[in-house]
């Protein structure tokens, strides 16, 4: 399958950018609507102050990975080609990154409301573990898309597991909403591969979890 993906990257310049961009827009819209629905409840829960330190610590861990995702999309964008494939991947990257910025801003506000100090973004982040595992790369449009898929899959897994540790119900709701947006990002990236003619499922497993990670991620 991997050889077919590389061949598609090099030869199928007729990929439908409109199709891919629509998918990214839907994922972005879903994330934005979810946040607007829970923001008031998050603010109310934060003001109560119960278990605030616990929740602020967990949310700061999530905020770290939002910073990482925003940085990763910006760093990878510079390696994309000016082909139709590269432009389609860039369109998805920008839509997904915009969602991560919304996540970042909401998490930062809630952490502050809880009396915590939001973790700051770093100048760069270490992606070597992904590259060494073959979960994508920075050397081609297709491998950059694979790397983004791995990052989004891990984000969905992390949110799904970490929200269970939160003490405030409204924050659990918000965390679950973010997790669903991350899963939508992963699905959108898989849809891009399908647009290239690759025979894979949009949703390869009924769950996004550590146990099903290998079904979601596409190796180099």
trRosetta pair geometry for C-beta under 8 A, 3 or more apart (Angstrom, degrees):
i j d omega theta_ij theta_ji phi_ij phi_ji
1 4 5.6 -58 -158 36 39 114
1 5 6.5 41 148 -24 70 102
1 198 7.3 77 -166 -158 95 109
1 200 7.7 80 -158 -67 137 108
1 218 7.6 -110 123 -151 125 103
2 5 5.5 -49 -152 30 37 114
2 6 6.7 34 153 -16 66 101
2 218 7.7 155 -95 169 81 92
2 219 6.6 -54 -82 94 127 78
2 220 6.4 76 -147 157 133 29
3 6 5.8 -53 -150 36 35 109
3 7 6.3 37 151 -19 66 106
4 7 5.6 -55 -148 37 33 113
4 8 6.3 36 153 -23 66 103
4 198 6.3 134 119 -114 116 89
5 8 5.7 -52 -150 32 32 112
5 9 6.6 35 152 -22 63 103
5 142 5.2 141 154 -170 100 143
5 146 7.9 68 159 -61 155 121
5 193 6.9 -31 -120 -141 106 110
5 196 7.5 70 -136 105 64 147
5 198 6.0 25 -91 -96 80 139
5 218 7.2 131 -81 159 161 135
6 9 5.6 -50 -152 30 35 114
6 10 6.6 23 155 -13 65 109
6 140 7.2 27 -127 123 83 168
6 142 6.1 -148 -95 54 49 157
7 10 6.0 -65 -150 40 31 104
7 11 5.8 -15 170 14 70 119
8 11 6.7 -79 -129 51 22 84
8 12 4.9 -18 -162 12 68 126
8 85 7.8 138 133 -106 79 140
8 142 7.2 111 75 -89 93 134
8 193 8.0 96 90 -152 157 67
8 196 4.1 82 166 165 139 121
8 197 6.1 -170 -117 53 126 99
8 198 6.3 -82 -26 -54 164 97
9 12 7.7 -10 -57 38 9 89
9 85 5.6 150 -143 157 62 166
9 140 5.8 63 151 162 159 121
9 141 5.4 169 -150 63 114 101
9 142 3.9 -93 -69 -32 138 118
9 196 7.5 -8 -65 -144 53 148
12 15 5.5 80 128 -50 103 90
12 85 7.0 92 82 -67 82 116
12 196 5.6 135 74 -153 150 79
12 197 6.5 -168 -100 10 161 122
13 83 5.9 -103 -120 -169 92 106
13 84 5.0 112 -171 21 63 119
13 85 7.1 -89 -112 -20 49 91
14 84 6.9 58 -87 69 9 165
15 20 7.3 25 151 -24 108 130
15 84 5.1 164 50 123 90 114
15 85 5.5 85 20 -85 146 69
15 88 5.6 -75 115 -22 127 157
15 195 5.6 80 -161 133 98 104
15 196 5.7 -21 -104 -93 122 68
16 19 3.8 52 109 8 122 115
16 20 6.6 152 97 -11 71 83
16 88 7.8 88 90 -106 38 136
16 195 5.7 -116 48 -163 90 117
17 20 5.8 -62 -151 42 35 107
17 21 5.8 33 156 -20 72 111
17 84 6.1 -119 -50 -165 106 88
17 87 5.8 -23 -110 107 133 108
17 88 4.7 -136 -111 -87 72 88
17 91 6.4 116 -167 -9 94 152
18 21 5.8 -57 -141 39 28 109
18 22 6.3 32 158 -23 63 105
19 22 6.0 -55 -153 30 27 111
19 23 6.9 27 151 -17 60 105
19 191 8.0 -140 143 151 95 108
19 195 5.4 162 97 -117 128 128
20 23 5.7 -55 -157 33 35 113
20 24 6.6 32 150 -16 67 105
20 88 4.4 67 58 -166 159 106
20 91 6.1 112 110 76 105 127
20 92 6.1 -70 164 -53 106 105
20 188 7.9 97 -165 178 70 87
20 191 7.0 159 -120 111 67 98
20 192 5.0 55 -127 -107 118 86
20 195 5.4 -91 -65 5 96 170
21 24 5.6 -53 -148 38 37 111
21 25 6.3 39 153 -22 67 104
21 88 7.3 -112 -45 -137 79 69
21 91 4.5 -63 -95 161 90 146
21 92 7.6 -126 -97 -60 47 62
21 95 7.6 150 -150 -39 61 137
22 25 5.6 -53 -147 35 32 113
22 26 6.5 35 154 -22 64 102
23 26 5.9 -53 -152 31 31 111
23 27 6.7 28 153 -16 64 104
23 92 7.4 -11 88 -103 101 102
23 188 4.6 153 142 -137 106 88
23 191 4.7 -162 -141 93 163 151
23 192 7.3 -152 70 -57 147 74
24 27 5.7 -54 -150 36 35 110
24 28 6.3 33 154 -18 67 107
24 91 5.8 177 26 133 156 86
24 92 4.4 -154 -83 -114 130 58
24 94 7.7 66 159 67 148 73
24 95 3.4 134 162 40 110 158
24 96 6.8 -84 -146 -36 102 76
24 188 5.3 105 -86 -176 57 143
25 28 5.7 -56 -147 39 32 111
25 29 6.2 33 155 -21 66 107
25 95 6.1 -107 -71 -124 42 140
26 29 5.8 -55 -147 36 30 111
26 30 6.4 33 155 -23 64 104
26 184 7.6 -130 113 -176 84 123
26 188 7.6 174 64 -93 93 115
27 30 5.8 -54 -152 31 30 112
27 31 6.7 28 153 -16 63 105
27 95 6.4 97 69 136 103 122
27 96 7.0 -8 109 -87 134 75
27 99 7.1 -69 130 -45 90 151
27 181 7.0 109 177 -159 82 69
27 184 4.0 164 -133 139 93 110
27 185 5.6 124 174 -78 145 51
27 187 7.3 171 -91 66 122 94
27 188 4.6 -67 -32 -45 146 139
28 31 5.9 -57 -153 35 33 110
28 32 6.4 28 154 -17 67 108
28 95 4.5 -110 -46 -174 128 94
28 96 7.4 -119 -76 -74 91 33
28 98 5.8 25 -135 78 127 117
28 99 5.3 -139 -122 -57 70 104
29 32 5.8 -58 -146 38 32 109
29 33 6.2 29 159 -17 68 108
30 33 6.1 -57 -146 38 27 107
30 34 6.4 31 155 -23 62 108
30 180 7.3 -105 145 124 121 104
30 181 6.2 175 103 -106 96 78
30 184 5.5 177 69 -97 143 173
31 34 5.8 -58 -153 32 30 114
31 35 6.7 25 156 -17 65 106
31 99 4.2 47 81 -137 165 117
31 102 6.5 135 133 69 113 139
31 103 7.6 -58 -177 -53 126 95
31 177 7.8 119 -141 154 57 89
31 178 7.6 51 -142 -121 98 51
31 181 3.5 71 -98 -127 100 133
31 184 7.0 -150 -49 58 93 138
32 35 6.0 -58 -152 35 32 108
32 36 6.5 29 155 -18 66 106
32 99 7.3 -111 -48 -110 76 80
32 102 6.2 -125 -98 -115 73 172
33 36 5.9 -56 -148 35 33 110
33 37 6.5 32 155 -22 65 108
34 37 5.9 -64 -157 33 30 111
34 38 6.7 0 160 1 66 112
34 177 3.8 165 166 -169 126 117
34 178 7.7 -178 113 -59 138 42
34 180 6.9 167 -95 69 160 119
34 181 6.4 -136 37 -53 147 111
35 38 6.4 -74 -145 45 31 93
35 39 6.1 50 161 -53 70 98
35 102 5.9 -141 -10 156 168 121
35 103 7.8 -136 -83 -84 134 53
35 106 5.7 -125 -148 -68 123 154
35 174 7.6 56 -119 -143 64 91
35 177 6.7 159 -68 129 53 139
36 39 6.1 -31 -139 -2 28 118
37 177 7.6 -178 64 -113 106 150
38 41 5.3 -65 -161 48 61 110
38 42 5.6 66 142 -31 87 103
38 170 6.6 155 -169 -175 96 86
38 173 5.4 -173 -125 116 131 110
38 174 4.7 174 132 -86 146 81
38 177 5.8 -153 -5 -10 146 156
39 42 5.6 -56 -148 33 30 113
39 43 6.5 28 157 -19 65 105
39 106 6.9 -109 -105 -129 93 114
40 43 5.8 -55 -151 35 32 110
40 44 6.4 30 153 -18 65 107
41 44 5.6 -53 -146 37 34 112
41 45 6.2 33 156 -19 67 107
41 170 3.9 -159 143 -138 100 127
41 173 6.7 0 100 64 142 142
41 174 7.8 -170 84 -49 102 101
42 45 5.9 -58 -148 38 28 109
42 46 6.2 31 155 -23 64 108
42 106 7.4 41 97 -177 170 105
42 110 5.5 -65 166 -101 121 121
42 170 5.2 -167 -83 137 44 115
42 171 6.2 91 -127 -86 85 64
42 174 5.2 48 -83 -55 122 145
43 46 5.8 -55 -147 33 29 113
43 47 6.6 31 156 -23 62 105
43 110 7.8 -116 -81 -103 52 78
43 113 6.5 -124 -132 -136 62 165
44 47 6.0 -57 -155 28 30 111
44 48 7.4 36 149 -28 60 99
44 170 6.7 115 66 -27 92 170
45 48 5.9 -49 -164 16 39 115
45 168 4.3 113 169 180 128 128
45 169 7.0 -150 -110 57 139 66
45 170 3.8 -164 -29 43 142 125
45 171 5.9 -143 107 -30 148 87
46 49 7.8 48 164 -64 43 46
46 52 7.4 82 -155 -120 63 102
46 110 5.7 -149 -80 -151 139 73
46 113 3.8 40 148 122 146 123
46 114 5.3 -96 -148 -65 97 72
46 168 7.4 48 -71 -159 49 173
46 171 7.8 101 -66 -66 80 112
47 113 6.9 -59 -62 177 61 111
48 168 7.4 152 56 -119 122 117
49 52 5.0 -41 -157 -41 52 130
49 114 7.6 144 -117 -144 52 59
49 115 7.4 49 -126 -14 91 127
50 167 6.6 -124 122 125 90 126
50 168 7.0 138 76 -83 91 91
51 54 4.6 -39 -180 38 90 120
51 55 5.8 87 122 -21 90 100
51 167 3.4 -13 101 68 161 159
51 168 6.7 -167 73 -43 111 82
52 55 6.0 -64 -147 43 30 105
52 56 5.9 30 159 -22 69 110
52 114 4.3 172 -164 -168 96 89
52 115 5.5 55 144 31 140 112
52 116 7.4 -165 155 -34 92 94
53 56 5.8 -54 -142 36 28 111
53 57 6.4 30 158 -21 62 106
53 114 7.7 170 -68 155 28 110
53 115 7.6 -46 -75 80 67 113
53 116 7.4 133 -124 -76 49 102
54 57 6.1 -61 -156 33 26 110
54 58 6.6 19 154 -13 63 108
54 165 7.5 -135 168 150 106 91
54 166 7.6 148 123 -134 100 42
54 167 5.5 70 83 -12 133 123
55 58 5.8 -56 -148 38 34 109
55 59 6.1 29 157 -15 68 110
55 114 5.8 -137 87 -129 105 153
55 166 5.3 60 -116 -143 92 84
55 167 5.7 -104 -55 34 104 89
55 168 5.6 11 -90 6 155 110
55 171 5.6 55 -154 99 130 174
56 59 5.9 -59 -143 43 29 108
56 60 6.2 34 155 -25 64 106
56 111 5.1 102 -144 -143 85 75
56 114 4.2 -170 -71 105 105 136
56 115 6.8 -90 -61 67 154 67
56 116 3.1 160 -172 -41 137 143
57 60 5.7 -53 -149 31 28 113
57 61 7.0 33 151 -20 60 99
57 116 7.3 -163 -53 -115 49 144
58 61 5.8 -51 -161 28 35 113
58 62 6.9 32 145 -14 65 103
58 162 5.7 158 -169 176 106 106
58 165 5.5 177 -104 94 144 114
58 166 5.8 -142 81 -79 156 78
59 62 5.4 -50 -152 37 42 113
59 63 6.2 48 148 -25 69 102
59 107 5.3 -178 177 -156 103 95
59 110 6.1 -109 -168 96 164 116
59 111 5.2 -160 101 -76 125 96
59 114 7.5 129 35 15 141 152
59 116 7.6 148 66 57 111 156
59 166 7.9 63 -52 -101 89 114
59 171 7.3 -83 -68 -164 122 127
60 63 5.2 -46 -143 33 37 117
60 64 6.7 50 152 -28 62 94
60 107 8.0 150 -87 163 34 113
60 111 5.9 97 -69 -121 81 141
60 116 6.4 -123 -53 155 119 144
60 118 6.7 -174 -112 -137 88 45
60 119 4.9 107 -168 -18 97 108
61 64 5.8 -43 -157 21 33 115
61 65 7.3 22 151 -8 60 102
61 162 6.7 -152 89 -138 127 149
62 65 6.0 -62 -159 40 37 105
62 66 6.5 40 146 -22 69 104
62 103 7.8 -109 150 166 107 114
62 107 5.9 -144 97 -125 108 146
62 158 7.3 159 -107 128 77 115
62 159 6.7 69 -122 -97 119 82
62 162 6.5 179 -65 100 103 155
62 175 7.3 -124 -86 -123 161 99
62 178 7.4 71 -173 108 137 160
63 66 5.4 -50 -148 33 38 114
63 67 6.5 42 153 -19 66 99
63 104 6.5 94 -145 -133 80 65
63 107 4.5 -175 -83 126 96 137
63 108 6.4 110 -129 -67 135 68
63 111 6.7 -34 -38 -32 148 147
63 118 5.8 -127 177 -157 167 90
63 119 5.3 150 96 45 118 99
64 67 5.9 -56 -159 34 31 111
64 68 6.5 31 146 -20 64 107
64 119 5.3 -10 -73 89 82 152
65 68 5.1 -45 -144 35 41 118
65 69 6.3 45 155 -22 67 100
65 155 6.0 166 146 -111 130 90
65 158 6.4 87 -1 90 175 163
66 69 5.7 -50 -147 34 32 111
66 70 6.5 34 154 -18 64 104
66 100 5.3 168 -158 -171 80 88
66 103 4.8 -151 -120 105 134 113
66 104 4.4 178 136 -77 133 82
66 107 6.3 163 6 25 154 147
67 70 5.9 -57 -151 36 30 110
67 71 6.3 27 154 -15 65 109
67 104 6.6 104 -67 -115 62 123
67 119 7.3 -107 -10 106 144 101
67 120 7.8 93 -106 144 156 32
67 121 4.0 -172 -148 -110 123 82
67 122 6.8 101 138 17 134 72
67 125 7.7 145 114 -59 88 132
68 71 5.8 -60 -150 40 29 110
68 72 6.0 31 154 -24 67 109
68 125 4.5 102 -129 -108 90 171
68 151 7.8 -150 122 -153 105 122
69 72 5.6 -52 -141 34 30 113
69 73 6.5 29 160 -18 64 103
69 96 7.8 -104 168 142 117 103
69 97 7.3 -174 137 -113 88 64
69 100 4.5 -143 101 -128 122 152
69 151 6.0 149 -110 155 87 127
69 152 7.8 87 -130 -82 126 65
69 155 6.5 24 -72 -77 138 144
70 73 6.3 -57 -153 34 27 107
70 74 6.7 21 153 -13 61 109
70 97 5.8 99 -126 -154 62 90
70 100 5.0 -166 -66 115 81 127
70 101 6.2 95 -105 -72 125 74
70 104 6.5 -5 -37 -43 140 146
70 121 7.3 -59 70 -121 126 135
71 74 5.9 -64 -153 40 32 108
71 75 6.0 28 155 -19 70 111
71 121 6.9 156 -53 -168 115 113
71 122 7.5 -29 -58 71 161 76
71 124 6.7 165 176 -128 140 41
71 125 5.4 124 85 3 142 113
72 75 5.7 -56 -142 39 29 110
72 76 6.0 22 162 -14 66 112
72 125 6.7 -56 -61 60 89 127
72 127 6.6 110 -115 -76 111 135
72 147 7.5 -144 177 137 121 113
72 148 7.4 158 129 -100 117 71
72 151 6.0 179 103 -108 165 168
73 76 6.1 -58 -139 41 26 106
73 77 6.3 40 157 -38 61 104
73 93 4.8 158 -156 -174 103 98
73 94 7.6 152 166 -77 130 34
73 96 6.6 -173 -97 87 144 102
73 97 4.1 -150 94 -79 162 117
73 100 7.4 165 -1 30 138 146
73 148 7.1 65 -96 -112 81 113
74 77 5.8 -47 -150 17 28 118
74 78 7.8 31 156 -20 55 96
74 97 7.2 108 -48 -131 74 148
75 78 6.7 -57 -175 21 34 108
75 79 8.0 16 142 -6 61 107
75 124 7.5 87 -84 -132 141 90
75 138 7.9 -51 133 -119 98 132
76 79 5.8 -64 -165 37 50 109
76 80 7.1 62 143 -40 74 94
76 93 6.9 -146 86 -127 112 145
76 138 6.2 -128 -119 -119 79 91
76 144 4.7 140 -176 -153 118 113
76 147 6.6 -172 -105 82 145 133
76 148 6.9 -153 81 -60 169 100
77 80 5.8 -40 -160 5 42 117
77 90 6.0 83 -138 -123 92 93
77 93 5.8 174 -84 121 96 154
77 94 8.0 73 -104 -63 134 80
79 138 5.1 161 -29 -179 177 84
79 139 7.5 -68 179 -84 134 16
79 144 6.0 170 88 -78 114 136
80 86 4.1 139 169 -162 92 99
80 87 7.8 139 149 -61 127 33
80 89 5.8 -163 -125 82 129 118
80 90 5.3 167 106 -62 169 101
80 93 7.8 -138 -47 1 148 151
80 141 5.6 69 -139 -106 76 85
80 144 6.2 -106 -80 59 83 166
81 85 7.1 33 62 73 113 92
81 86 3.7 -152 65 -52 66 148
81 141 5.5 -70 19 -52 100 115
82 86 5.9 -37 -43 74 9 141
82 87 7.1 38 -163 -52 42 97
83 86 4.7 99 49 8 73 101
83 87 6.9 -137 95 -3 38 88
83 141 7.0 -95 56 -37 113 155
84 87 5.7 -56 -144 40 31 111
84 88 6.2 34 155 -23 65 106
85 88 5.8 -56 -150 34 29 111
85 89 6.5 27 154 -16 64 105
85 141 4.8 114 123 115 108 159
85 142 7.4 -26 166 -57 135 77
85 196 7.2 46 -117 -98 109 117
86 89 5.8 -55 -149 37 31 109
86 90 6.3 34 152 -21 65 107
86 141 4.6 -114 -85 -98 70 130
87 90 5.5 -51 -147 35 33 115
87 91 6.5 40 152 -25 64 100
88 91 5.7 -47 -152 27 33 114
88 92 6.9 31 151 -13 62 101
88 192 6.2 151 139 -144 114 112
88 195 7.3 -142 179 98 153 145
89 92 5.9 -55 -156 37 35 110
89 93 6.2 38 148 -24 67 108
89 141 5.2 180 0 -169 151 95
89 144 6.2 89 164 90 148 113
89 145 5.0 -106 -124 -72 119 105
89 148 7.9 159 -167 12 99 148
89 192 6.7 98 -91 -179 66 155
90 93 5.4 -53 -145 36 34 116
90 94 6.3 34 158 -20 67 103
91 94 6.1 -54 -149 33 28 108
91 95 6.6 24 154 -15 62 107
92 95 5.8 -61 -151 38 32 109
92 96 6.1 25 156 -14 69 110
92 145 7.6 55 68 -123 143 98
92 148 7.5 121 115 125 116 159
92 188 5.9 167 -141 134 113 115
92 189 6.2 122 165 -90 150 69
92 192 6.0 -61 -46 -60 153 141
93 96 6.0 -59 -144 42 27 107
93 97 5.9 28 158 -21 65 111
93 148 6.5 -110 -98 -105 87 153
94 97 5.7 -53 -140 38 28 112
94 98 6.4 35 156 -26 61 103
95 98 5.8 -52 -154 28 29 113
95 99 7.0 29 149 -16 60 101
95 188 7.6 -104 90 155 131 163
96 99 5.7 -54 -159 32 37 112
96 100 6.6 36 147 -18 68 104
96 148 7.1 115 70 -174 164 123
96 152 6.9 -71 -154 -89 140 128
96 185 4.7 86 -123 -135 114 118
96 188 7.3 -171 -68 72 108 139
97 100 5.4 -53 -150 36 38 113
97 101 6.5 43 150 -24 66 100
98 101 5.6 -50 -153 30 34 114
98 102 6.9 36 148 -18 63 100
99 102 5.6 -53 -155 33 38 111
99 103 6.4 40 147 -20 68 103
99 181 5.7 -170 -180 169 138 130
99 185 6.9 -146 60 -72 149 119
100 103 5.3 -47 -147 35 37 116
100 104 6.2 44 151 -24 66 102
101 104 5.4 -47 -147 33 33 116
101 105 6.4 31 155 -18 64 104
102 105 5.9 -55 -148 36 30 108
102 106 6.3 25 156 -15 65 109
103 106 6.1 -63 -149 40 27 106
103 107 6.1 23 159 -16 66 112
103 178 5.6 92 -121 -129 116 119
103 181 7.5 -167 -68 82 119 146
104 107 6.0 -61 -145 40 24 108
104 108 6.1 26 158 -21 63 110
105 108 5.8 -54 -147 35 28 113
105 109 6.5 26 156 -18 62 107
106 109 5.9 -58 -151 36 30 109
106 110 6.3 25 156 -15 66 108
106 174 7.3 -155 147 -170 133 129
107 110 5.9 -58 -145 39 30 107
107 111 6.1 32 158 -20 66 108
107 118 7.1 119 120 -127 83 115
108 111 5.9 -55 -146 36 27 111
108 112 6.4 27 155 -18 62 108
108 118 4.2 20 -133 -107 77 162
109 112 5.7 -58 -153 37 30 112
109 113 6.3 31 151 -19 66 107
110 113 5.4 -53 -146 37 34 114
110 114 6.3 32 153 -19 65 106
110 171 7.0 132 -178 -113 145 105
110 174 7.5 158 -73 107 162 168
111 114 5.7 -58 -150 38 30 111
111 116 4.3 -74 180 76 84 116
111 117 7.3 -41 142 80 115 9
111 118 4.6 124 78 -79 140 79
112 115 7.8 65 178 -57 31 12
112 116 6.9 -94 -78 66 26 65
112 117 7.7 51 -96 -110 67 32
112 118 6.3 -36 -50 -28 87 104
122 125 6.1 115 72 -70 121 75
126 129 7.4 69 129 -5 96 89
127 130 4.9 -41 179 37 83 117
127 131 6.0 83 122 -22 87 101
127 147 7.2 37 179 -163 139 125
128 131 5.5 -59 -144 42 37 110
128 132 5.8 36 159 -21 72 108
129 132 6.0 -54 -142 38 27 109
129 133 6.4 22 158 -14 61 110
130 133 6.0 -63 -149 40 27 106
130 135 4.3 -87 -162 67 78 115
130 136 6.1 -14 157 51 113 97
130 147 6.0 89 145 -138 137 88
130 150 5.6 141 -142 106 117 146
130 151 7.2 -17 -98 -63 155 83
131 134 7.7 38 178 -71 31 27
131 135 7.5 -81 -62 50 22 76
131 136 7.3 -69 -93 84 57 65
131 137 6.0 84 -128 -109 87 69
131 138 7.6 -33 -100 -4 121 93
131 147 7.8 3 -77 -107 71 119
133 219 7.9 -105 137 -122 79 99
134 137 8.0 -25 -142 -49 48 99
134 219 4.8 34 125 -161 110 97
134 220 4.4 -124 -166 33 86 99
135 146 6.7 -170 163 144 46 97
135 147 6.5 96 119 -112 76 56
135 150 3.8 80 167 -97 118 162
135 217 5.6 -41 -136 -172 97 136
135 219 6.6 -56 -94 -110 43 64
135 220 7.5 -49 2 -18 6 92
136 143 5.2 132 -165 178 60 67
136 144 6.7 80 -176 -120 113 13
136 145 7.4 -153 -127 76 117 36
136 146 3.6 -179 -96 99 86 87
136 147 2.7 -174 125 -61 147 64
136 148 7.1 151 -128 6 162 48
136 149 7.0 158 -65 42 129 87
136 150 5.4 -138 -5 7 120 124
136 220 6.4 160 -90 -58 13 100
137 140 7.0 44 83 27 109 79
137 143 3.6 -21 51 161 89 136
137 144 7.2 -64 85 -60 51 50
137 146 7.2 22 13 66 64 117
137 147 6.3 -161 10 -51 18 118
137 220 5.7 58 -19 -95 112 141
138 143 7.0 -89 -21 109 14 113
138 144 6.2 62 -121 -88 45 88
138 147 7.1 11 -63 -22 65 161
139 143 5.6 15 53 57 75 149
140 143 4.6 84 54 13 87 102
140 144 6.9 -148 89 -8 42 86
141 144 5.8 -57 -150 35 28 112
141 145 6.5 28 152 -18 63 106
142 145 5.7 -56 -153 35 32 111
142 146 6.5 35 149 -21 65 104
143 146 5.2 -46 -146 33 39 116
143 147 6.4 44 152 -22 65 99
143 220 5.7 31 -121 -109 106 106
144 147 5.6 -50 -150 33 34 113
144 148 6.5 35 150 -18 64 103
145 148 5.6 -51 -149 36 34 112
145 149 6.4 40 150 -24 64 104
145 189 5.8 165 -176 -161 90 104
145 192 6.1 -123 -153 93 142 139
145 193 7.2 160 130 -61 139 91
146 149 5.5 -52 -151 32 33 116
146 150 6.6 33 152 -19 65 102
146 217 7.5 74 -172 -172 83 76
146 218 5.1 -105 -124 81 100 94
146 219 7.3 81 -171 -148 137 8
146 220 6.3 151 101 -72 162 71
147 150 5.8 -52 -152 34 33 110
147 151 6.5 31 152 -17 65 106
148 151 5.7 -56 -148 38 33 111
148 152 6.2 28 157 -16 67 108
148 185 7.9 -110 158 157 98 109
148 189 5.7 -173 102 -107 107 146
149 152 6.0 -57 -144 39 28 107
149 153 6.2 30 156 -21 64 108
149 186 5.8 88 -151 -139 70 76
149 189 4.4 -160 -84 112 90 147
149 190 6.8 98 -125 -57 127 73
149 216 7.2 -168 165 147 101 84
149 217 6.1 145 119 -126 105 59
149 218 6.1 29 84 23 156 93
150 153 5.7 -55 -146 36 29 112
150 154 6.3 26 157 -16 64 107
150 217 4.8 49 -97 -126 81 116
151 154 5.9 -57 -149 38 28 108
151 155 6.3 32 152 -23 64 106
152 155 5.5 -50 -147 33 34 115
152 156 6.6 35 154 -19 65 102
152 182 5.4 179 -170 -173 75 78
152 183 7.9 150 153 -89 98 19
152 185 4.1 -135 -145 103 139 115
152 186 4.3 -176 111 -67 117 79
152 189 6.5 155 33 -1 147 137
153 156 5.9 -54 -153 34 31 110
153 157 6.5 29 151 -17 65 107
153 182 7.9 156 -91 151 13 102
153 186 4.9 93 -71 -110 71 140
153 208 6.6 -147 -151 -159 73 109
153 213 6.1 118 148 -141 127 79
153 216 4.5 147 -121 117 135 136
153 217 5.6 -117 33 -65 163 87
154 157 5.5 -54 -147 38 35 113
154 158 6.1 37 155 -23 68 107
154 213 7.5 42 -81 -132 67 123
155 158 5.7 -53 -144 36 29 112
155 159 6.4 26 159 -16 64 105
155 179 8.0 -171 133 -121 73 55
155 182 4.1 -142 105 -144 106 141
155 185 7.7 9 65 56 132 138
156 159 6.1 -55 -146 37 28 107
156 160 6.3 27 157 -20 62 110
156 179 5.4 94 -149 -165 63 72
156 180 7.9 83 -132 -83 101 15
156 182 3.8 -169 -69 104 76 113
156 183 4.4 100 -125 -63 144 73
156 185 7.9 -166 -51 47 110 98
156 186 6.2 -66 -13 -11 140 134
156 208 4.5 -26 124 136 130 147
157 160 5.9 -61 -150 36 27 111
157 161 6.5 13 159 -9 65 111
157 208 6.0 -126 -70 142 70 88
157 209 6.0 115 -123 -137 96 27
157 210 5.8 106 -161 -59 136 64
157 213 6.5 -8 -65 -85 150 106
158 161 6.2 -67 -150 42 27 101
158 162 5.8 13 163 -12 68 118
159 162 6.0 -63 -132 44 26 103
159 163 6.0 32 170 -31 66 107
159 175 5.5 -176 -169 178 93 85
159 176 7.5 154 146 -98 108 27
159 178 5.2 -144 -137 97 152 100
159 179 3.6 -163 102 -81 124 89
159 182 6.1 148 12 14 136 142
160 163 6.7 -48 -143 21 19 109
160 176 7.6 66 -109 -117 61 67
160 179 4.8 114 -61 -147 72 147
160 208 6.7 157 -23 88 151 94
160 209 7.0 -94 93 -95 149 72
161 164 6.5 -56 -175 18 37 112
161 210 7.9 33 -55 -28 139 108
162 165 5.8 -55 -168 27 52 112
162 166 7.6 63 141 -33 71 92
162 175 6.8 -127 93 -166 89 140
163 166 5.5 -34 -163 6 51 118
163 171 7.7 -170 -145 128 85 76
163 172 5.1 109 172 -142 102 66
163 175 3.4 169 -101 108 114 139
163 176 5.6 148 158 -54 174 70
163 179 6.8 -86 -17 -31 136 132
164 172 7.6 65 -92 -130 30 111
166 171 4.7 -138 179 102 144 114
166 172 4.9 -173 75 -71 125 77
166 175 6.2 172 -14 -8 148 147
167 171 7.8 30 59 52 49 129
168 171 4.1 68 79 10 105 113
168 172 6.9 -173 90 -14 53 82
169 172 5.5 -53 -152 31 35 114
169 173 6.6 38 151 -20 66 101
170 173 5.4 -47 -154 32 38 116
170 174 6.6 39 148 -19 65 102
171 174 5.4 -48 -147 36 38 113
171 175 6.2 40 153 -20 67 103
172 175 5.7 -53 -147 37 31 112
172 176 6.3 32 154 -19 64 106
173 176 5.8 -56 -149 36 29 110
173 177 6.4 33 151 -23 63 105
174 177 5.5 -53 -152 32 33 115
174 178 6.7 32 151 -17 65 101
175 178 5.7 -52 -151 34 35 110
175 179 6.4 39 150 -22 66 103
176 179 5.4 -49 -148 33 35 117
176 180 6.6 37 153 -20 65 101
177 180 5.9 -53 -153 33 31 110
177 181 6.7 32 149 -19 63 104
178 181 5.5 -55 -153 34 37 113
178 182 6.5 37 151 -21 69 102
179 182 5.7 -52 -150 33 33 111
179 183 6.5 33 151 -17 65 104
179 208 7.9 174 173 76 98 130
180 183 5.6 -51 -149 37 35 113
180 184 6.4 41 149 -22 65 103
181 184 5.4 -51 -151 34 35 115
181 185 6.6 42 148 -24 64 98
182 185 5.5 -45 -154 28 36 116
182 186 6.8 37 149 -17 64 101
183 186 5.6 -50 -152 34 36 112
183 187 6.4 37 150 -19 66 105
183 208 5.0 -144 -106 -21 112 158
184 187 5.6 -53 -147 38 34 113
184 188 6.3 40 152 -24 65 103
185 188 5.7 -54 -151 32 30 113
185 189 6.7 29 153 -17 64 103
186 189 5.9 -55 -153 34 33 110
186 190 6.5 31 150 -16 65 105
186 208 7.2 132 49 -120 156 136
186 216 6.0 -4 174 -175 139 121
187 190 5.6 -54 -149 38 34 112
187 191 6.4 42 149 -25 65 102
187 202 5.7 42 -160 170 95 86
187 203 6.1 -11 -112 -77 113 79
188 191 5.4 -49 -151 30 33 117
188 192 6.9 42 148 -26 62 96
189 192 5.5 -43 -158 21 38 116
189 193 7.3 38 147 -14 62 97
190 193 5.7 -49 -159 32 41 112
190 194 6.6 43 144 -19 67 102
190 200 6.2 -113 -166 108 100 123
190 201 7.5 -10 164 97 139 49
190 202 5.7 137 106 -144 121 43
190 203 7.9 146 77 -66 155 35
190 204 7.5 -147 -134 -26 156 102
190 216 7.8 -93 -63 -160 132 68
190 218 7.8 144 -107 -29 82 122
191 194 5.3 -51 -150 36 39 115
191 195 6.4 47 148 -26 67 100
191 202 5.9 27 -77 -123 82 96
192 195 5.4 -47 -152 30 35 116
192 196 7.0 35 148 -18 61 100
193 196 5.5 -53 -158 32 38 113
193 198 4.4 -46 161 51 91 137
193 200 5.9 8 107 38 127 129
193 218 6.9 125 -81 -34 163 167
194 197 7.7 88 -180 -46 36 8
194 198 6.1 -94 -90 63 34 78
194 199 8.0 71 -121 -104 75 22
194 200 6.4 -118 -74 58 85 81
194 202 6.7 -28 -31 -78 153 77
200 204 6.9 -37 175 -79 95 113
200 218 7.4 -48 -103 -87 166 124
201 204 4.6 136 68 -89 115 62
203 206 7.8 65 145 -92 114 35
204 212 7.6 165 99 174 93 108
204 215 4.3 -168 122 155 122 98
204 216 5.8 -174 48 -84 121 50
205 208 7.3 135 79 -78 108 46
205 212 3.9 -173 118 -164 168 138
205 215 4.5 95 -39 92 120 147
205 216 6.7 -77 20 -53 114 86
206 212 8.0 -148 51 -94 52 162
207 211 7.5 27 89 65 126 103
207 212 5.4 146 81 3 83 146
208 212 6.5 -111 -124 77 26 121
208 216 6.5 54 -126 -67 85 153
209 212 5.1 74 51 21 79 95
209 213 7.1 -99 98 -42 40 76
210 213 5.7 -17 -150 -25 34 118
212 215 4.8 -47 -176 34 79 119
212 216 6.4 74 130 -21 87 101
213 216 5.9 -66 -155 38 37 107
213 217 6.0 13 162 -6 76 113
214 217 6.2 -57 -128 46 31 99
